Amino acid sequence: MLLVKTTLKESKISGIGLYSQQLIKKDEVVWRFNPNFDLRLPIEKILQLTEQQQCDFFRYAYKLKLYDRYIYCIDNAKFMNHSDAANTTSTSYQCKAKRDIKPNEEITCNYAEFDANFIPFSNKVYSDKEWRRIQLRNLK
């Protein structure tokens, strides 16, 4: 669950991005998993969804590195774009500012820090169905 004031805007990185509406101080927690708000699901539950629902789920969910579970942020945290030079640092359950983040600055994270299925970006743009296939292929 986001713990700071944010808004959505067009991103120079990709599509829509998450932007700060306040000064976020270094080491301030930006997002923290809240089991009463965010979803943490095993793959068995996801496989019960329709193909289209799985596509929608996998577009914004990430797979935990240490557990066989997926996290889906209910709020706009799912619009945090990846950056190798992210202004936050993340674990599976928390994201905090690496430095001060100014108002109207895009909040970014490094997906490789927490997503077990992260694929470094290339020029390839995956359709929802392609991304679903990649996620399902990575099942153990």
N, C-alpha and C positions, 0 to 999 in steps of 0.2 A: 504494500500500500504506500502510495506516495505520501511523504511527510513534509513536503515543501509546496509552495504555490507555483503552479505551472500552467502552460497553455500549449496548444498545438499550432504549428505553422508549417509552411512549406520549408523543406530542408534542402540545403545545398548538397548534402550527403546522399539522401535517398528519400523520395516521396515526402511523407509527413514526418516532422521531428518534434521532440519534446523540448520546450523552451522554459527557462526559469522566469518567473515573474517577481523574483526577489533576489537579494544578495544571498548566496549560499556560501557559508564560510568553510574553509578547509576542514576536513574531517567531520563535517556535519552529515548526518544520515539523510539521504535523499529518498530512499525506498527501503522498506523492510517487509519481508514476507509476513502476512497476517493470516493465520489459518481460518479466521472467521470471515475473511474477505477474498483472498486469492485462492485459486484452485491448485491442489497438489494431487495428481491422479496417476495411478498405475496404468501401464499400457493396456491391460485387460479392459479397463473402463473405456479407454479411447477407442479400442477396436469394436466396441458396441455401438459407436456412432455411425451414422451414414458416411459414405465416402466424402460427400461435400462437407459435412460437419467436421470430419477429420482434416480435410484441407484447410478449413477455416481455423481449426484449433492449432495445427502445426505451423501456420503462418506466424503466429505470435507466441507460441509456447517454447520452452526450452527444456532440455533433458538434464537433470541433475547429474553431476559427475560421480558422486558417491553412492547414490541410491537409484533404483530402477523406478523413478517417478518423473513426471513432467510437471512444470510449474506454468500456470497461465495467470498473468496479471489481469485482474478485472478492470483496473483503472487505466489511465493513459500511460503508465510506465511501459506498456508494451510498444510504445512508439519511440523509445530510446534507440537511436541508431548506433551502429557499431563504428568505432574508430580505433585504430592502432594507437593513437595519441589521445585516448579518452580523458575527459576531465573528471571521471569518477573511477573508483576501484570497486570491484564487486566480488562477493562470494555467492553461493547459491541462494542465500537468504537475506542478503543485505547489500546495499549500494551506498557508498559515501563519497563525498567530494575529495578529490586528490589535491585540489587547490581551490581558491575562491572562484566561484562561478558568478558572473555578473548578471544582472537582470537582462532579459532578452537574449541571453546566450543559449545556444543549443546544449542540452545535457546529453552527453554521449557515454557509452560504456564499451568495454572490450569484451565481446561475446566469448572469446577464447578463455576468459577467466572462470566462467561458470557453466557454459553450455557444452555438454559432452558431445553433441552432434554438430558443433560449429564447423563450418566449411569456410576457410579463408576466401574472401571475395575475389572474383575474377570478373571478366567482362560478361560472363554468363548471367542471364536473368532467368530464374526458375519460375515456371508456372506453378500454381497451387498444387496441381496434380503431380508435377515432377518433384516438388518439395516433399509432398506426402510420401511418394515412393522412396525418396532418399531416407526419410525418417523411419519408415517401416523396414527398409533394408538394414538399417543400423541396429535393429533389435537383436538382442542376444538370445 
